[in-house]
Amino acid sequence: MSLTEVHFSSIGGELSKADIQAMPEEDYMNVAQLAFFRRHLMAERAELEAHLQEVKATIASHERDADEADQASFEEELRLSLRQADRESRLIQNIDAALKRIESGDYGYCEETGEPIGIPRLLYRPTARLCIEAKEREERKEHHFRKARGE
């Protein structure tokens, strides 16, 4: 058992962001780190699902309002809520993909280069699939194609 695994098991598996960042580079994506990110992703997923259920309940419980101004106000709020729900649904898909990468052993490694994504980036965006360099290349390509299309 490695020092990290001993530390992980001795505190019940609940590591903080600081604990994760303090680990040496050679411990990258060890059992403790994977468990930390799995818990973090599952918690975020649960929050998103709860919010989506609230949006669905709001839509289902709304009765048409006789007052046109109130109805218009509700429809605008609904439009914004649906846009947010769409973003959250896509984020849930990204979280599910990240959880699958944890299970397969690919989590934390760039899909393009195979290099480590890095703990700081994963703490900021736990669903990241690309290292910073690959992400920047992707964004430059997207910007170039948008510019070429006149967007």
N, C-alpha and C positions, 0 to 999 in steps of 0.2 A: 504494500500500500504506500502510495506516495505521500509526501508531506501535505500536499493540497487535499488529498482524500482524507487524511487524518484530521486536518483542520475542518474540513467540510462536515465530516461525521461527528466531530466533537461539539459542534454548535448546532446540531440538529438540521443541517442543510440550509439554514436561512442566512445566506450571505447578502451583504449590502453591495451597492454599486462601488463603494470605496474598497471593499474586500476584493471584488472582481478586478478592479483596476490595479490593485497592489500586487496581483499575482505575476510571477515572472513570465516573460514571453514564451519560454519553453513549456509552460503549462497551458498554452492557448487551447481553448475549447476542450478543457478537461471535464470530468464528470460534474464538478461543482459549477463551473460556468454554464454548461449545457442545462443543468437543473435550474439555475438562476434564470436563464433566458426562457426556458419552458414555462416556469411559473409566471414570469412577467408577461409573456405572450398570452397565456391562458387567462390571466386576470384582465388584460386589456380586451380580449375577445369577449369575456363575460360582460364587461361594462358596455361594450358596443351592442351586444345582443339585447341587453336590458333596455338601452336607449331605443333600439329599433322596435322593441315591443311597446314602449311608451308611445312612439309615433303611430304605430298601428292602432293602439287603443284610442288615441285621440281622433284618428280618422274615423274609426268605427263608431265612436260615441257622438260625433258631431251631427246635429240636426240642422237642416236648412233654416237660416235666419230670415225672418220677414224683412228686416232692415237691410237694405242693399249695402250700406256702408259697412255694417258689421259683417255681412257675408263677404264683401270684397276684402276686408281686413283678414278674415279667417282664411280666405283662399290664398292671399299673399303669404301668410304665415305657413300655410300648408305647402306652398310651392318651395319655400325656403327649407322647411323640414324634410321634404322629399329629396331635395338636392343633397342635404346633409346625410340623409339615410342612404342615398345612392353611394356617396363617398364612403360611408361607414361599411356598407355591404362589400365594396371593393377592398377595403382595408381588412375585413374579416377573411376574404379570399387570400390576401397576402399573408395574413397571420397563419392561416391553415397551411399555406405553402411553406412558410418558415418552420412550422411544427413538423412537417414532413421532412424537411431538410435536417432537422435535429435528429429525427428517428433514423434517417439514412446515413448520418455522419457527415453530411455536406454543409451543415450550418456553420456560418462564420467564414466561409471561403468563397471567393469571387467566382461566379459562374463563368466568367469570361477568361480569367487568367489563372484561376486555381490558387491564387495568393490569399493570405489571410485578409479579411476585411478590416479587422482591428476592433478591439474592445470599445474605444471611444465612439466610433461610428455606430457600432451595434447598440450601445447604450442610448445613443441619440435616436437611431432608427433601427429597432430590432428586426424589422422585416427586410433589411437591406440584402440585396442579392449580389451587388457589385461593389468592388473596392472603389475608393474615391477616384482614382485615375480612370478606371473603366467607366464609371458614372459620368465623369466629365467628358470623356470621348463621346458617350451616348448623347449627352445633352448638346454637345457641339454639332453632332450629326443632325439631331432633331432641329436645332436652330437653323442650320444650313438648308435643310429641306424645306422648312417653313418659309425661309427667306426666298428660296428659289420659286416657291409656289405663290409668293406675293402676300403671304399672311402677315 
